[in-house]
Amino acid sequence: MPENKTPFLPGGASPINFFLKKMPHEGKSLLLLGNGFPQLIPFVQDEGFSSIHSASDDTTEVF
């Protein structure tokens, strides 16, 4: 997991770390919506989600 500092999230990595600690997610699917989801992938890719889906209206992020 990246360091606790990132310019992409308000509050650094604290919100995503809180989510991963408090929400049961092992074997569950994750849906990321909105612009900026590529910056979240490094935080969640090795956390045990069965699948990760994302959607954005910015086509450059999807590809």
VEXLOKE-250842 format. One record per residue (C-alpha): residue number from 1; residue in three letters; x, y, z. Coordinates in steps of 0.2 Angstrom, whole numbers, plus 5000, padded with zeros to 4 digits. Layout:
<atom pakol="NUM" volum="Ala" x="X" y="Y" z="Z"/>
...
***
This chain:
<atom pakol="1" volum="Met" x="5000" y="5000" z="5000"/>
<atom pakol="2" volum="Pro" x="5007" y="5017" z="4996"/>
<atom pakol="3" volum="Glu" x="5012" y="5029" z="5010"/>
<atom pakol="4" volum="Asn" x="4999" y="5039" z="5019"/>
<atom pakol="5" volum="Lys" x="5002" y="5054" z="5008"/>
<atom pakol="6" volum="Thr" x="4994" y="5057" z="4992"/>
<atom pakol="7" volum="Pro" x="4989" y="5073" z="4983"/>
<atom pakol="8" volum="Phe" x="4973" y="5064" z="4975"/>
<atom pakol="9" volum="Leu" x="4963" y="5062" z="4991"/>
<atom pakol="10" volum="Pro" x="4957" y="5075" z="5004"/>
<atom pakol="11" volum="Gly" x="4965" y="5070" z="5020"/>
<atom pakol="12" volum="Gly" x="4979" y="5060" z="5012"/>
<atom pakol="13" volum="Ala" x="4976" y="5041" z="5012"/>
<atom pakol="14" volum="Ser" x="4966" y="5042" z="5029"/>
<atom pakol="15" volum="Pro" x="4949" y="5040" z="5021"/>
<atom pakol="16" volum="Ile" x="4953" y="5025" z="5011"/>
<atom pakol="17" volum="Asn" x="4963" y="5017" z="5026"/>
<atom pakol="18" volum="Phe" x="4947" y="5020" z="5037"/>
<atom pakol="19" volum="Phe" x="4936" y="5012" z="5024"/>
<atom pakol="20" volum="Leu" x="4947" y="4996" z="5023"/>
<atom pakol="21" volum="Lys" x="4949" y="4994" z="5042"/>
<atom pakol="22" volum="Lys" x="4930" y="4997" z="5046"/>
<atom pakol="23" volum="Met" x="4921" y="4989" z="5031"/>
<atom pakol="24" volum="Pro" x="4922" y="4970" z="5028"/>
<atom pakol="25" volum="His" x="4928" y="4968" z="5011"/>
<atom pakol="26" volum="Glu" x="4937" y="4951" z="5009"/>
<atom pakol="27" volum="Gly" x="4930" y="4942" z="4994"/>
<atom pakol="28" volum="Lys" x="4918" y="4956" z="4990"/>
<atom pakol="29" volum="Ser" x="4916" y="4967" z="4974"/>
<atom pakol="30" volum="Leu" x="4921" y="4985" z="4974"/>
<atom pakol="31" volum="Leu" x="4914" y="4999" z="4963"/>
<atom pakol="32" volum="Leu" x="4923" y="5015" z="4961"/>
<atom pakol="33" volum="Leu" x="4913" y="5029" z="4953"/>
<atom pakol="34" volum="Gly" x="4919" y="5046" z="4946"/>
<atom pakol="35" volum="Asn" x="4935" y="5054" z="4940"/>
<atom pakol="36" volum="Gly" x="4951" y="5050" z="4949"/>
<atom pakol="37" volum="Phe" x="4948" y="5032" z="4952"/>
<atom pakol="38" volum="Pro" x="4965" y="5027" z="4944"/>
<atom pakol="39" volum="Gln" x="4973" y="5035" z="4959"/>
<atom pakol="40" volum="Leu" x="4963" y="5024" z="4971"/>
<atom pakol="41" volum="Ile" x="4968" y="5007" z="4963"/>
<atom pakol="42" volum="Pro" x="4985" y="5005" z="4971"/>
<atom pakol="43" volum="Phe" x="4976" y="5007" z="4988"/>
<atom pakol="44" volum="Val" x="4964" y="4993" z="4985"/>
<atom pakol="45" volum="Gln" x="4971" y="4981" z="4972"/>
<atom pakol="46" volum="Asp" x="4979" y="4969" z="4985"/>
<atom pakol="47" volum="Glu" x="4966" y="4970" z="4999"/>
<atom pakol="48" volum="Gly" x="4956" y="4955" z="4995"/>
<atom pakol="49" volum="Phe" x="4942" y="4961" z="4984"/>
<atom pakol="50" volum="Ser" x="4935" y="4948" z="4972"/>
<atom pakol="51" volum="Ser" x="4934" y="4961" z="4958"/>
<atom pakol="52" volum="Ile" x="4936" y="4979" z="4956"/>
<atom pakol="53" volum="His" x="4924" y="4989" z="4944"/>
<atom pakol="54" volum="Ser" x="4925" y="5007" z="4939"/>
<atom pakol="55" volum="Ala" x="4916" y="5020" z="4929"/>
<atom pakol="56" volum="Ser" x="4919" y="5038" z="4924"/>
<atom pakol="57" volum="Asp" x="4913" y="5050" z="4912"/>
<atom pakol="58" volum="Asp" x="4931" y="5054" z="4907"/>
<atom pakol="59" volum="Thr" x="4935" y="5042" z="4893"/>
<atom pakol="60" volum="Thr" x="4954" y="5045" z="4895"/>
<atom pakol="61" volum="Glu" x="4953" y="5037" z="4913"/>
<atom pakol="62" volum="Val" x="4944" y="5022" z="4907"/>
<atom pakol="63" volum="Phe" x="4957" y="5017" z="4894"/>
***
